[in-house]
Amino acid sequence: MTEAETTRNADDGDEERLRRGLQEFLRAEYGSHVTVSGFARLAGGASCDVFGFEAALEMGEVPRALVVRVDAGGRAVGSDRYREFELYKAAEAGGVRVPHALCYGAEDAGLGRAFFVMERVGGEAIPRHLLRDPAYEHTRRVLPEQLAVQLARTHAVDLTHAGVAPLVREADALGASGGLSQARAVVACWTAVLDDVGAGHPWPALAWTARWLDRHAPADSGRTLVHGDFRVGNALFDTEGLTAVLDWELAHVDDPIEDLGWFCVRSWRFGADDKEAGGLCSRDEFASAYERSGGCRVEADRLRYWEVFGNWKWAIISIGQERAHKAGSYPNVELASIGRRVGEIEQEMLNLMERF
C-alpha cells in the first residue's frame, strides 16, 4: 500500500468515526429516527474542518442538506465553535444573510472536538470562479451592493445580544488594560500574536508597520460588531448573486471601517488588482454602496489605515499558518504555501504607507 493510500484510508476511518458520533449526538437531540448520510468533507477555513451531510431532524420530513463545522486544532489563530455558533444566531437576528445555526456540541458530545450544525445554503465560494467565469458576470455586477448591505447590517447588530456581549466585554478589557484607543488596542493585540508566532524572527517590515499603525491610529468614532474576515472567499454566491455570509470565527467589536479595509486587502482581489474592493469594484464604489446601505460615513484616510492594518494582520496569520505546518501540529501544503506569500504582503503594506 502506498503512503497516499494509507493516508486516504486513515482519513476515511476518521470521517466515519465523526459521522457515527454526529449521528448519535443528533439522535439524542432530535430523536432515534435521525440517520446521517452523505457525510463528506467540504472546503473549509483555517480554523476548522467542515463536512456536509443529509439528515431528517424531524420525524417524517425529507432529509435536508446540513453542514457541521468541527474544531480541527493545531491552527495558529484559534477560534471557538460555541462563540461562532452564537455569532451566527446574533447575525441572523440582525438580518444578516447567514445559514441558520441549529445546535452546538462540546468536546465531550461524541466527536471528540467541539462543533456546531447549521443548514447548508446553495452556492459556491471560490473567488477565482466568481471573478473569471462568464457564468457569474451578473453576480459580479450585483455583488458589491449586496455585500455592502450585509456589512451595514453586520455593523448594526445589537451589541447586547447574548452572542455579542462577550465580545463587548473583551473589547472593554483590551482597551482598559493599557488605556488605549480602539485601534491601538487591536494593534497591541495582534502584535502579541506576532510575538507568539514569529518564532524569534525579527520580521522588520512587520515591526515597522506595527509602529506606524500605533502612531497613525485614528481616534475612536464608535464601535460595532466587526466580522473580522469579510472578503469574497467568505461569501457564498450563485448566478443570481449573494446567498450567504460565512466564517464568523474572527468576529470582534471594533471600528466598523476595519471590515472595509480588510475587504480591500490585495490578496482578496485574486489578480483583479485594478478593482481594489475584492476584485469587484473600486474602494470608493464600495464605500459609497456601504454608506447608501446604512453604514457609517467612510473617510478615505481611515479606510486606508485599516487597509494597511488588514495586510499586516494577514501577514501575521500567514506566518502562523506556515508555522503550524512546519511544527507538525497541522501539516498542510496549503498552509505552507500561504506562508511563502508574506513577502508580497509586506511589499503591499510598504506601498500603502508610502502613499498615505
N, C-alpha and C positions, 0 to 999 in steps of 0.2 A: 504493500500500500504506500502511495506517495505521501509526502508531507501535506500537500494540498488536500488530498482525500481524508487524511487523518483530522486536519483542522475542520473540514466541512462536516465530518461525522460528529465531531465534538460539538460544533455549533448546532447541528440538528438535534442532538441529545439535550442541549441546554434549552433550546426553543420548546421542545416537547415538555420538559420539566416546567417551564414557565407557563405553557398552555394549560397543563393539568392544575398547577397552583392557582391560576387565574380562574379556571372553571370552578374549582372548589370554593374560592372566595365569592364568586358571583352566585353560586348556589346558596351560600349562607346569607347573602344579601337579598336575593330575589326569589329563591325557591329551587327545589331539586330538579325542575324541568330544564334548567339552563344547560345548554351544551355549547362549548366554544369550538368553532370550526373555522377553517381557512386562516389559521394563525400563521402570519408571515411578517418578516422584518420589513420595515419601511425606512426610507431615508430619514435620518434624524439629525439633531443638532449635536453640539459638542458636550452636552451635559447629561444626556440620557439616551437610552435605547427605545425605539418606537416600533410597535407592532400593530398591524391591522388584523382584525378578525370579525367574525359574524356571530351573533347570538340573539336569541329571543329572550328578553328580560322579563316580559310579561307573559303569562300563560296564554297560549293561543295566538300570539302575534307572529307576524312574519319576521324571521331573523333580520336584524338590521346591522349595517356596517358601523363598526366601532373601532376605536384606537386606544391602546394602553401605552402610556409613557412611563418607563421604568428607569429608576436610578441605575447608572452604569458604574459609577465610582471611578476613582483614579484620574478624573479630569482636573485640570489646574484651577479653573474657575468653577467652584462648586455651586450647586443650587439645591433647592428644597422642593420636593414634589408636592408636599402639602401646601406650601406657600403658593406654588404655581397653580395648584388646583383652586385655591381660594381666590387668586387673582383672575382666573378665567370667570369665576362667578361674579366677581366685582365688575369686570369689564362688560359682561353680558347685561348686568343690571344697569349699567350706564349707557346701554345702547350700542356698544361696540360689536361689530360683526365677528364673533368668535364661535368655535364649536361649543356645544352645550356640555359642560362638565357634569358627570354622573355620580361618581363615587371615588373615594380615596382608600388606599390600603397602606398601612405602615409596614416596616421591615418584617414584622412577625406575622404578617397576614397571609403568608403562604408562598410568596415569590422569593423571599429572602432579601428583597430590596423594596424600598418604598416605591409606590406607583399610583397613578390615577387613570380612570377610564373616562373617555369622552366620546361624543358622537363623531363619526367620520364625515367630513364635508368634501364634496366633489371639487375637482380642480387639481392643478399641479403647482409646484413652487420652484421650478428650475429657471433661474433668471436668464440663462442663455437662450432658452426656448422663447421666453417672453420677448426678449429684445431682438431676436433674429428671425423667428419663424413667421412666415407670411400669414399663417392662420391666426396670429394674435395681433394683427395690425389694428383692429378696432380696440382691442384691450389696451394697447399702448396709448391710444388716444384718450381713453376714458379713465385709465387707472390713476393718473396724478390727482384728479379731482376726488375720486373715490377714496384714495388713501388719505388725502388731506382731511376729508370728512371724518374718517375713522380716527385720525390722530387728534383732531379737535375734540372728538367725543372722549377719547382716552384722557385727555387733559382736563376734561370736565367731570371725570368720575369722582364720586363723593369720597372725600378723604376720611370720613368717619365710618365707611363700610368696613365690616369685620375683616375683609380680605386685605384692606389697605392700611388700616390703623396701625399694625405693627411696623409698617414701613415709615409712617409718620414718626413714630417713637424712635426708630433708628436714625432718621434724619435729624431729629432734635438732639439726640445724644451725640451724633457725629459733629454737629456744629458746636454744641455746648462744650465738648471736651477740649477744644482749643480756642474757643471764642472766634471761630472762623465764619466767613460768609459762606453761602451755599456752594458757590463754585470752588472756593479754596478748600472747603471741607471735602468735596468729592475728589479734587486733585490729590489731597493728602491721602485719601483712602486708596486710590489707585497707585500712588507712589509706594505705599506699603505693599501692595500686591506685586509691584515690580521688584521691590527688595526681596520678596519671598521667592519669586520665580526666576529672578535674574541669575541665580547660581553663581554669585560672586563676580560676574562680568560687569564692567563699569557702565556699559551702554551709554556712551557720552551724548549721542543725539537725543536719547530719551530723557536723560538727566537735564540737558539744556532745555528741552521742551517743557519739562515739569516746572523749571524755574520761570520760564516765560509764561506759562499758564497761571502760575501763582501771582506773578507781577501784574498781569493783564486781566485778572479775574473781574468780571463785571459785578456791579452792585446788585444786591438782591432785589428782585422785582416780582415776587410772588412765586409760589411753588405749586406743583400739581403732581399727580401720578405720571411718571415717565415710563414708557415701555422699556427703554434701555437697549433694545435690539431691533428697532423699527427700520426695516430695509426690504427690498424686493424679494430677497430669499426667504423671508418670513411672512410672505403674503401668498395665499392660495388664490389662483385665478383660473378662469376658463375663457372661452372665446367671447363671452359677454362682459367680462370684467372681473372685479374682485369677488371672491366667495368667502374669505375669512382671513383674519389676522392671527398669527400663531406665535408660539415661543415667547412666553412672558417671564422666563426664569431670571432675567436681569432687571426686572422692573424695580423701581425705587421712587422716592419722592425727591424732586429737584426742580430746577428751572426747565420749563417745557421746551425751550429752544434747544436743549440738549438733544432731544429726539430729532429735530430738523437737521442739526449739524451732523448727527450720525447717519441720517438718510443720505447726506451729500458726500460721505466719505468715498474717495475714489475707488476703493476696492469693490464697492457695490454697483459700479457702473458697467462692469464686465466688458470693457473695451469701448463703450459708447461715451468716451471722455468729454465730448462736446456738450453732453447733457448732464450737468453736474448732479441733479437730483435723481439718483437711482438709475441713470441711463435713460430716463423717460422725458425729462424736461429741464429747463434751467432752474437755478436756485430761486431767482426772482419769480418765476412762474409758479413754483411750488409754494413759496412763501405767500404769494397772493391768494392761491387756492385755499391755503390753510386759514388765512385771515377771513376770507369770504365764508368759510365753513364754521366760523365762530371761534376760531383760535385767537390768541393774543396778537398784538402787533409785533412784527418781526423786524428788528433793527439789523441792518446789514453787518455792522461790526460785531454784534452779539452772535449772529449766525456764524460768522467766520470764526469767532473764538471757539464755539462749540464744534465746529468742523475740525479745527486743529486738535481739540481735545479728543474727538472721535477717532481720528487717525492714531493719536498717541495711545488711547485705550485699546484699539485694535492691535497695535504693535505689541502691547503688553500681553494681551490674550494670546496672540500668536506665539510669543515666546513660551508662555505657559503650556500651550498645547504641544509644541515641539518637545518641551522638557518632559511632559507626561509620556510621550513616545520613547524618548531616549532612556528614561528611567525604568521603562518596562511596566509602569503602572497602568498604561493603556496603549499598548503597541498598535499603531495605526499609521499606515503610509500617508493617508490624507493629512493627519496632524503633522507629520514630519515635513510634508511639502508646504504646509501653511507657514511653518517656522522659517522656511527659506525665503519668504517674501518680505521679511521685516525690513530689509534694506530699501525696498521700493516704498514702503510706508514711511520710513524715515525721510526719504527724499521729498515725498509729498508734504510732510509736516514742515520741512525747512522752506519749501517753496511758498506755502501758505503764510508762514510767519513773515517771510520777506516782503510779501505783498500786503501785509496787514496795515 
